[in-house]
């Protein structure tokens, strides 16, 4: 989707695209900056080409996945809305509707899971780029980190909001454990990044 068109849709009075798609976009922007900084680094210092080329390729993979996630998140929530609109005139219809709603809510956690996973990987690349990348692009690497952090936070929030509608306790328990692990990693990585940037400016 063209960026201008996406922003118009995002600001419209419809439920999709929403925060989940915006989180995925933040992650895709982070990946784009990671690719840029890695490229600038090995172009300036050929001795760093191997390591930076690896980061660049990983960044490109994340960029593609996060870009796809922008539309995927909208579609998954539209599936939730569609399930709620199913008829409920008979007991059989009510049962089917309930099952479809539960299935849709669980599936709606998949895209934000992907956003969290990719964003956490990007935070690792950002730290490396801040410490070892082209010094003239350290602010770009810092912005990439802040965008990845926002994407991860948004992903966690969207998983949590969808879990509120899930009745299956084992699924909720598994997801909450996974979320705590991701939140811990996010906090640790951002703490390290803040320290790495402390000599440049205060966050």
C-alpha positions in Angstrom: 0.0 0.0 0.0 1.3 3.5 -0.9 2.3 5.4 2.3 0.0 8.4 1.7 -2.9 6.1 1.1 -2.1 4.1 4.2 -1.9 7.3 6.3 -5.3 8.3 5.0 -6.8 5.0 5.9 -5.1 4.9 9.3 -6.7 8.3 10.1 -10.2 7.3 8.9 -13.0 6.4 11.3 -12.7 2.6 10.5 -11.2 0.1 12.9 -8.6 -1.1 10.3 -5.8 -0.4 9.8 -5.1 0.4 13.4 -2.4 0.2 16.0 -1.2 -3.2 15.0 -0.6 -2.1 11.4 1.1 1.1 12.7 3.4 -1.0 14.9 4.4 -3.2 11.9 5.1 0.0 9.9 7.3 1.3 12.7 9.2 -2.0 12.6 9.6 -1.9 8.8 10.9 1.7 9.1 13.4 0.5 11.7 14.6 -2.3 9.4 15.0 0.2 6.5 17.3 2.3 8.6 19.3 -0.7 9.7 19.8 -1.6 6.1 20.9 1.9 5.3 23.4 2.2 8.2 24.9 -1.2 7.5 25.4 -0.3 3.9 26.9 3.1 4.7 29.3 1.4 7.2 30.8 -1.2 4.9 31.0 1.3 2.0 33.2 3.5 4.2 35.2 0.7 5.9 35.7 -2.4 3.8 37.1 -4.3 6.7 33.6 -4.4 8.2 31.9 -5.6 5.0 31.3 -9.2 6.2 29.6 -8.3 9.5 27.7 -5.4 8.0 26.5 -7.4 4.9 25.1 -10.0 7.3 23.2 -7.3 9.2 22.0 -5.8 6.0 20.6 -9.1 4.7 18.9 -9.8 8.1 17.5 -6.3 8.0 16.1 -6.9 4.5 14.4 -10.1 5.7 12.9 -8.3 8.6 11.8 -5.4 6.4 9.9 -7.8 4.1 8.2 -9.6 6.9 7.2 -6.4 8.8 5.9 -4.8 5.6 3.7 -7.8 5.0 2.5 -7.6 8.6 1.0 -4.2 8.0 -1.8 -5.7 5.8 -1.8 -9.0 7.7 -2.7 -7.3 11.0 -5.7 -5.5 9.4 -6.9 -8.7 7.8 -6.7 -10.6 11.1 -8.8 -8.1 13.0 -11.3 -7.9 10.1 -11.7 -11.7 10.6 -12.6 -11.0 14.3 -15.2 -8.4 13.2 -16.6 -10.8 10.6 -16.9 -13.6 13.3 -18.9 -11.2 15.5 -21.3 -10.5 12.6 -22.2 -14.2 12.2 -25.9 -15.1 12.8 -27.0 -16.3 16.2 -30.6 -17.2 15.7 -30.3 -20.8 16.7 -28.2 -22.7 19.3 -26.2 -24.2 16.5 -25.5 -20.8 15.0 -24.5 -19.4 18.4 -22.1 -22.2 19.0 -20.5 -21.8 15.6 -20.3 -18.0 16.1 -18.5 -18.5 19.5 -16.1 -21.0 18.0 -15.3 -18.6 15.1 -14.8 -15.6 17.4 -12.4 -17.7 19.6 -10.5 -18.9 16.5 -10.2 -15.3 15.2 -9.0 -13.9 18.4 -6.2 -16.5 18.7 -5.2 -15.9 15.0 -5.2 -12.2 15.7 -2.2 -12.7 18.0 0.0 -14.2 15.3 0.9 -11.0 13.4 1.8 -9.0 16.6 3.9 -12.0 17.7 5.8 -11.7 14.4 6.2 -7.9 15.0 7.6 -8.5 18.4 10.1 -11.2 17.3 11.4 -9.1 14.3 11.6 -6.0 16.4 13.7 -7.7 19.1 16.1 -8.9 16.4 16.3 -5.4 15.0 17.2 -4.0 18.4 20.3 -6.3 18.4 21.4 -5.1 15.0 20.8 -1.5 16.1 23.1 -1.9 19.1 25.9 -3.3 16.9 25.4 -0.4 14.4 25.5 2.2 17.2 28.8 0.7 18.5 30.5 -0.4 15.3 28.7 1.4 12.5 29.5 4.5 10.6 29.8 7.2 13.2 28.2 9.7 10.9 25.0 7.5 10.9 24.8 6.8 14.6 21.7 9.0 15.0 20.1 6.9 12.2 20.9 3.7 14.1 19.5 5.3 17.3 16.2 6.2 15.5 16.1 2.7 14.2 16.3 1.4 17.8 13.6 3.7 19.0 11.3 2.6 16.1 12.0 -1.1 16.8 11.2 -0.5 20.5 7.9 1.2 19.6 7.0 -1.7 17.3 7.7 -4.2 20.0 5.7 -2.3 22.6 2.8 -2.0 20.1 3.0 -5.8 19.3 2.9 -6.7 23.0 -0.1 -4.4 23.5 -2.0 -5.9 20.6 -1.4 -9.4 21.8 -2.7 -8.5 25.2 -5.8 -6.9 23.9 -6.7 -9.9 21.7 -6.0 -12.3 24.6 -8.7 -10.6 26.6 -11.2 -12.2 24.3 -9.7 -15.7 24.4 -11.4 -18.2 26.7 -8.8 -21.1 26.3 -6.8 -20.7 29.5 -3.8 -22.8 28.3 -3.4 -20.6 25.3 -3.6 -17.4 27.4 -1.1 -18.8 29.9 1.4 -19.8 27.1 1.1 -16.4 25.4 1.5 -14.5 28.7 4.7 -16.4 29.4 6.0 -15.6 25.9 5.1 -11.9 26.4 6.9 -11.6 29.7 10.0 -13.1 28.0 9.8 -10.6 25.1 9.1 -7.7 27.5 12.2 -8.6 29.5 14.4 -8.9 26.4 13.0 -5.5 25.1 13.8 -3.8 28.4 17.3 -5.3 28.6 18.2 -4.4 25.0 16.9 -0.9 25.2 18.8 -0.3 28.5 22.0 -1.4 26.7 21.2 0.9 23.7 20.5 3.9 26.0 23.9 3.3 27.6 25.6 3.1 24.2 24.0 6.4 23.1 24.6 8.2 26.4 27.9 9.6 25.2 26.0 11.3 22.3 22.9 12.6 23.9 20.6 11.9 26.8 17.3 10.0 26.3 
